[in-house]
Amino acid sequence: MVTLFDVARLAGVSTATVSRVVHGQDRVREATRIRVQQAIEELGYVPDGAAQSLSRRRKDVIGLVCVERQAQQYDIENMNLLFYDEVLRGVEARIRDQEWSLLITFLQGANDPSYARIESFTGKVDGILIGEGIVPSPFNERLATRVPVVIFAGTPHEQAVDVVTADNLSGSAAVVTHLIRDHGKRRLFWVHGPADSPDSRERRYGLDYVLRANPQCELTGFYEGYYSVESGEKAGESLLARPRRELPDAIVSANDQMAIGVVKALTRAGVRVPEDVAVVGFDDIFPGSLCDPPLTTVHQPMRMLGERACARLLERIANPGLRPATELLHTELVLRSSCGCPPGTVVRQPVPTLKVARSELTAAAPLLPSPQPGRRPARQAAKA
């Protein structure tokens, strides 16, 4: 293996001079720099990253903690990896030019016993990005005493660490308002995501907020899924077990994958979407546009989530004394035809942020109980 000493010997300089050239320092004559660079190229020398890290007291590595839901998965998106693929692209776009590296691991939901593995992460990275906010706040606080931590797609009111998340509440309120105001829907059904998902809870807050402002409407029930097409199909099948006259006017899903599953189940049973039941989702993943009918949804900027979360983490690595902050990214209402808009409709509308006090949302009881984190979920549809 070629070493720093080999380069110094070939270039006829000291190892300190080679080190200065490798680190881009100025205290080297141009002719000497060229001679050292030629020696490096001739020998194929690659600087020792570990040694460089020790000299700078920095590793130039970011950790990324993703969530892998524990469920059989054999549908089009292989769980929610479409979401993480977009987030990952955003992170990479932010660190690529700085020549930082990324170390990735997956947790299997909020009850994953391998939190110790995340703690070991802190010795290998300069900072950690944690997805979906499923790690408990006390654990986040403990991690943050070791390395900078930023949560993406987490709870907006997290106190201990930085959070970058989409404005899920306003996006959800926008799509529900569209169903009620523009299509006259009165009886709605909710397909919840995993109980430990902050995104799903925020989207439920948006639904409840709009329904309270529209007392002529009602929530007829809910089903707890796990963000997959398969669980959306099961939600649809649970509704189809009811008499047809009890079907809701519209089904609001916490994400697109489950909405796609709902459409599949209803279509198989001869229930027309949107003529009999409207269906809407959230996220704006590409397969939603390929549905029949194409899916009305809310676009959350998944790639920007990764980019902004990574940017905040790099800021915190450079300045550990920054106060924790939350950044809300704007969403867009994406109108297609699964909600009742005319076939061929493709309209995107920016969603303004709702000015609602957090205490107002959390103090009001939901119109139907939401799944609670840590409890064994009842998968059957609840009826009002």
C-alpha positions as CSV (number, residue, x, y, z in Angstrom):
1,M,0.0,0.0,0.0
2,V,1.3,3.4,-1.0
3,T,2.0,5.7,2.0
4,L,2.6,9.3,2.7
5,F,6.3,8.5,3.1
6,D,6.4,7.0,-0.4
7,V,5.0,10.2,-1.9
8,A,7.5,12.3,0.1
9,R,10.4,10.2,-1.0
10,L,9.5,10.3,-4.7
11,A,8.8,14.1,-4.6
12,G,11.9,14.8,-2.6
13,V,10.0,16.7,0.2
14,S,9.1,16.2,3.8
15,T,6.0,14.3,4.9
16,A,4.7,17.5,6.4
17,T,4.8,19.2,2.9
18,V,2.9,16.3,1.4
19,S,0.3,16.6,4.2
20,R,-0.1,20.3,3.5
21,V,-0.6,19.7,-0.2
22,V,-3.2,16.9,0.5
23,H,-5.1,19.2,2.8
24,G,-5.0,22.2,0.4
25,Q,-3.0,24.4,2.7
26,D,-1.3,27.5,1.3
27,R,2.2,27.3,2.8
28,V,3.7,25.4,-0.2
29,R,5.5,26.9,-3.3
30,E,3.6,26.2,-6.5
31,A,6.5,24.2,-8.1
32,T,6.6,22.0,-5.0
33,R,2.9,21.5,-5.0
34,I,3.0,20.4,-8.6
35,R,5.8,18.0,-7.9
36,V,3.9,16.4,-5.0
37,Q,0.7,16.1,-7.0
38,Q,2.6,14.4,-9.8
39,A,4.1,12.0,-7.2
40,I,0.6,11.3,-5.8
41,E,-0.8,10.6,-9.3
42,E,2.2,8.4,-10.3
43,L,2.0,6.3,-7.2
44,G,-1.9,6.2,-7.0
45,Y,-1.7,7.4,-3.4
46,V,-5.1,7.7,-1.6
47,P,-5.0,9.7,1.7
48,D,-6.0,7.7,4.8
49,G,-9.5,9.0,5.7
50,A,-9.2,7.8,9.3
51,A,-6.0,9.7,9.8
52,Q,-7.4,12.8,8.2
53,S,-10.4,12.6,10.5
54,L,-8.2,12.4,13.5
55,S,-6.2,15.4,12.4
56,R,-9.4,17.4,11.8
57,R,-11.4,15.9,14.7
58,R,-14.1,15.3,12.1
59,K,-15.2,12.3,10.1
60,D,-17.0,13.9,7.2
61,V,-19.8,11.3,7.6
62,I,-23.5,11.8,8.3
63,G,-25.7,9.0,9.7
64,L,-29.2,8.4,8.3
65,V,-31.7,6.4,10.3
66,C,-34.7,5.2,8.3
67,V,-37.8,3.2,9.3
68,E,-38.6,-0.2,7.9
69,R,-42.1,-1.2,8.9
70,Q,-42.6,-4.8,10.0
71,A,-45.1,-6.3,7.7
72,Q,-45.2,-8.7,4.7
73,Q,-44.7,-6.6,1.6
74,Y,-45.0,-7.7,-1.9
75,D,-46.6,-4.7,-3.7
76,I,-45.4,-2.0,-6.0
77,E,-43.4,0.1,-3.6
78,N,-41.8,-2.4,-1.3
79,M,-43.1,-0.7,1.8
80,N,-42.4,3.1,2.0
81,L,-39.0,3.0,0.4
82,L,-40.2,5.4,-2.3
83,F,-40.3,8.0,0.4
84,Y,-36.8,7.3,1.6
85,D,-35.4,7.1,-2.0
86,E,-36.5,10.7,-2.5
87,V,-35.2,11.8,0.9
88,L,-31.9,10.1,0.2
89,R,-31.5,12.0,-3.1
90,G,-32.0,15.2,-1.3
91,V,-29.4,14.4,1.3
92,E,-26.9,13.3,-1.3
93,A,-27.5,16.5,-3.3
94,R,-26.5,18.5,-0.2
95,I,-23.3,16.6,0.7
96,R,-22.0,15.6,-2.7
97,D,-20.0,18.8,-3.4
98,Q,-18.6,18.7,0.1
99,E,-17.3,15.2,-0.4
100,W,-19.0,13.9,2.8
101,S,-20.2,10.3,3.1
102,L,-23.5,8.8,4.3
103,L,-23.9,5.9,6.6
104,I,-27.5,4.4,6.6
105,T,-29.3,2.1,9.0
106,F,-32.9,1.0,9.3
107,L,-35.1,0.7,12.4
108,Q,-38.1,-1.6,12.4
109,G,-40.7,0.7,13.8
110,A,-40.9,2.4,17.2
111,N,-40.6,-0.8,19.2
112,D,-37.3,-1.8,17.5
113,P,-35.0,-3.1,20.3
114,S,-31.8,-2.0,18.5
115,Y,-31.6,1.6,19.8
116,A,-28.2,0.6,21.1
117,R,-27.1,0.4,17.4
118,I,-28.1,4.0,17.0
119,E,-26.0,5.0,20.0
120,S,-23.0,3.2,18.5
121,F,-23.7,5.4,15.4
122,T,-22.6,8.4,17.3
123,G,-19.0,7.2,17.3
124,K,-18.9,6.8,13.5
125,V,-20.5,10.0,12.3
126,D,-20.5,13.8,12.8
127,G,-24.3,14.0,13.0
128,I,-27.4,12.0,12.6
129,L,-30.6,12.4,10.5
130,I,-33.5,10.4,12.0
131,G,-36.6,9.7,9.9
132,E,-40.3,9.8,10.8
133,G,-39.8,11.0,14.4
134,I,-40.4,7.5,15.9
135,V,-37.5,7.7,18.3
136,P,-38.7,8.9,21.7
137,S,-37.8,12.5,22.7
138,P,-35.7,11.4,25.8
139,F,-33.6,9.2,23.5
140,N,-33.2,12.1,21.0
141,E,-32.0,14.3,23.9
142,R,-29.5,11.7,24.9
143,L,-28.2,11.3,21.3
144,A,-28.0,15.1,21.0
145,T,-25.5,15.3,23.9
146,R,-23.1,13.2,21.8
147,V,-23.6,14.4,18.2
148,P,-25.9,16.9,16.4
149,V,-29.3,15.4,15.6
150,V,-32.0,16.5,13.1
151,I,-35.3,14.8,12.6
152,F,-37.1,14.8,9.3
153,A,-40.8,14.1,8.9
154,G,-41.1,14.3,12.7
155,T,-43.4,16.0,15.2
156,P,-43.4,19.8,14.7
157,H,-43.4,20.6,18.4
158,E,-40.3,18.4,19.3
159,Q,-38.4,20.4,21.9
160,A,-34.9,18.9,22.1
161,V,-33.7,18.7,18.5
162,D,-34.2,20.3,15.1
163,V,-37.1,19.1,13.0
164,V,-37.7,19.5,9.3
165,T,-41.1,18.4,8.2
166,A,-43.8,19.0,5.6
167,D,-46.8,21.0,6.6
168,N,-49.0,17.9,6.9
169,L,-51.8,19.5,8.8
170,S,-52.4,22.3,6.3
171,G,-52.1,19.8,3.4
172,S,-54.6,17.4,4.9
173,A,-57.0,20.2,5.6
174,A,-56.8,21.4,2.0
175,V,-57.7,18.1,0.4
176,V,-60.5,17.5,2.9
177,T,-61.9,21.0,2.3
178,H,-61.8,20.3,-1.5
179,L,-63.9,17.1,-1.0
180,I,-66.5,19.0,1.1
181,R,-66.6,22.4,-0.7
182,D,-66.1,21.4,-4.3
183,H,-67.6,17.9,-4.4
184,G,-70.2,18.1,-1.7
185,K,-68.9,15.1,0.2
186,R,-70.5,14.7,3.7
187,R,-69.7,11.2,5.0
188,L,-65.9,10.6,5.2
189,F,-63.8,7.6,6.2
190,W,-60.2,7.9,7.4
191,V,-57.4,5.4,6.7
192,H,-54.7,6.0,9.4
193,G,-51.0,5.3,9.1
194,P,-49.0,3.5,11.8
195,A,-49.8,4.7,15.3
196,D,-46.1,5.8,15.8
197,S,-46.1,8.1,12.7
198,P,-46.1,11.8,13.4
199,D,-47.1,12.5,9.8
200,S,-50.2,10.4,10.1
201,R,-51.2,12.1,13.3
202,E,-50.7,15.6,11.8
203,R,-52.8,14.6,8.8
204,R,-55.5,13.4,11.1
205,Y,-55.4,16.7,12.9
206,G,-56.1,18.4,9.6
207,L,-59.0,16.2,8.9
208,D,-60.6,16.8,12.3
209,Y,-60.0,20.5,12.1
210,V,-62.0,20.8,8.8
211,L,-64.8,18.5,10.0
212,R,-65.3,20.6,13.1
213,A,-65.7,23.7,10.9
214,N,-68.3,21.7,8.8
215,P,-70.9,20.3,11.3
216,Q,-73.0,19.1,8.3
217,C,-70.3,16.4,7.7
218,E,-69.4,13.3,9.7
219,L,-66.5,10.9,10.1
220,T,-68.0,7.4,9.7
221,G,-65.0,5.4,10.9
222,F,-61.3,4.7,10.5
223,Y,-58.9,1.9,9.8
224,E,-55.3,1.7,10.9
225,G,-53.0,0.7,8.1
226,Y,-49.2,0.7,7.9
227,Y,-48.5,2.9,4.9
228,S,-48.6,0.0,2.3
229,V,-50.8,-0.8,-0.6
230,E,-51.7,-4.1,1.1
231,S,-53.0,-2.4,4.2
232,G,-55.0,0.0,2.0
233,E,-56.6,-3.0,0.3
234,K,-57.6,-4.4,3.7
235,A,-59.1,-1.1,4.7
236,G,-61.2,-1.2,1.5
237,E,-62.2,-4.8,2.2
238,S,-63.3,-3.9,5.7
239,L,-65.6,-1.2,4.3
240,L,-67.0,-3.6,1.7
241,A,-68.1,-5.9,4.5
242,R,-70.7,-3.3,5.4
243,P,-74.0,-3.0,3.5
244,R,-73.4,-0.9,0.3
245,R,-75.8,1.8,1.6
246,E,-73.3,2.5,4.5
247,L,-70.3,3.2,2.3
248,P,-68.9,6.7,2.8
249,D,-68.9,9.5,0.2
250,A,-65.1,9.7,0.4
251,I,-62.1,7.9,1.8
252,V,-59.2,10.0,3.0
253,S,-55.9,8.1,3.3
254,A,-52.9,9.1,5.2
255,N,-50.6,8.3,2.3
256,D,-50.8,7.4,-1.4
257,Q,-49.8,3.7,-1.1
258,M,-52.8,3.0,1.1
259,A,-55.1,5.1,-1.1
260,I,-53.9,3.0,-4.1
261,G,-54.8,-0.2,-2.2
262,V,-58.3,1.2,-1.3
263,V,-58.9,2.0,-5.0
264,K,-57.9,-1.6,-5.9
265,A,-60.2,-3.2,-3.4
266,L,-63.2,-1.0,-4.3
267,T,-62.7,-1.5,-8.1
268,R,-62.5,-5.3,-7.7
269,A,-65.9,-5.2,-5.9
270,G,-67.5,-3.1,-8.6
271,V,-67.6,0.1,-6.5
272,R,-66.8,3.0,-8.9
273,V,-64.2,5.6,-8.0
274,P,-65.1,8.4,-7.8
275,E,-68.7,8.1,-8.9
276,D,-69.7,5.9,-5.8
277,V,-66.8,6.7,-3.5
278,A,-64.1,9.4,-3.8
279,V,-60.6,8.5,-2.7
280,V,-57.7,10.8,-1.9
281,G,-54.1,10.3,-0.7
282,F,-51.1,12.1,0.5
283,D,-47.4,12.4,-0.6
284,D,-47.8,12.5,-4.5
285,I,-45.7,9.5,-5.3
286,F,-45.4,8.7,-9.0
287,P,-47.5,5.5,-9.0
288,G,-50.5,7.6,-7.8
289,S,-50.6,9.3,-11.2
290,L,-50.8,5.9,-12.9
291,C,-53.9,4.7,-11.0
292,D,-57.2,4.3,-12.7
293,P,-58.5,6.9,-11.9
294,P,-55.4,9.0,-11.2
295,L,-55.1,9.8,-7.6
296,T,-55.9,13.2,-6.1
297,T,-53.3,13.8,-3.4
298,V,-51.2,16.3,-1.5
299,H,-47.6,16.8,-2.6
300,Q,-45.0,16.9,0.1
301,P,-41.5,17.9,-1.1
302,M,-39.8,14.6,-0.1
303,R,-36.5,15.4,-1.8
304,M,-36.4,18.8,-0.2
305,L,-37.0,17.2,3.2
306,G,-33.7,15.4,2.8
307,E,-31.9,18.5,1.5
308,R,-33.2,20.9,4.1
309,A,-32.7,18.4,7.0
310,C,-29.1,17.8,5.8
311,A,-28.4,21.5,5.5
312,R,-29.6,22.1,9.0
313,L,-27.5,19.2,10.3
314,L,-24.4,20.6,8.6
315,E,-25.1,24.0,10.2
316,R,-25.4,22.4,13.6
317,I,-22.2,20.5,13.1
318,A,-20.4,23.8,12.3
319,N,-22.2,25.6,15.2
320,P,-23.3,23.2,17.9
321,G,-24.7,26.1,20.0
322,L,-27.7,26.7,17.7
323,R,-31.1,26.6,19.4
324,P,-33.4,23.8,18.2
325,A,-35.8,24.9,15.5
326,T,-38.6,23.5,13.4
327,E,-38.9,24.1,9.6
328,L,-42.2,23.5,7.9
329,L,-42.1,22.9,4.2
330,H,-45.1,24.0,2.1
331,T,-47.3,21.4,0.4
332,E,-49.4,21.4,-2.8
333,L,-52.9,20.2,-3.4
334,V,-52.7,17.9,-6.5
335,L,-56.1,17.5,-8.2
336,R,-56.7,14.6,-10.5
337,S,-59.9,12.6,-11.0
338,S,-60.2,10.2,-8.0
339,C,-61.9,12.9,-6.0
340,G,-64.6,13.7,-8.6
341,C,-62.7,16.2,-10.7
342,P,-63.2,15.7,-14.5
343,P,-61.0,13.0,-16.2
344,G,-57.7,14.4,-17.3
345,T,-57.6,17.0,-14.6
346,V,-54.0,17.7,-13.4
347,V,-54.0,20.9,-11.3
348,R,-51.5,21.9,-8.6
349,Q,-52.4,24.5,-6.0
350,P,-50.0,25.8,-3.3
351,V,-51.4,25.2,0.2
352,P,-51.1,28.2,2.6
353,T,-50.1,27.4,6.2
354,L,-53.1,27.3,8.6
355,K,-52.7,29.6,11.6
356,V,-53.9,27.2,14.2
357,A,-52.5,27.0,17.8
358,R,-51.1,23.7,18.7
359,S,-53.0,23.7,21.9
360,E,-56.3,24.1,20.0
361,L,-55.5,20.9,18.0
362,T,-54.4,18.7,20.8
363,A,-57.0,19.8,23.4
364,A,-59.9,18.9,21.2
365,A,-61.0,15.3,21.3
366,P,-60.9,13.6,17.9
367,L,-64.2,12.9,16.2
368,L,-63.2,9.3,16.4
369,P,-60.4,7.8,18.4
370,S,-57.0,7.7,16.7
371,P,-54.7,4.8,17.1
372,Q,-52.4,5.4,20.1
373,P,-48.6,4.7,19.9
374,G,-47.6,1.7,21.9
375,R,-51.0,0.1,21.9
376,R,-51.9,-3.0,20.0
377,P,-53.9,-1.6,17.0
378,A,-57.5,-2.7,16.2
379,R,-57.3,-3.3,12.5
380,Q,-61.0,-3.4,12.0
381,A,-62.9,-0.3,10.8
382,A,-64.4,1.6,13.7
383,K,-67.9,2.9,13.2
384,A,-69.2,6.2,14.6
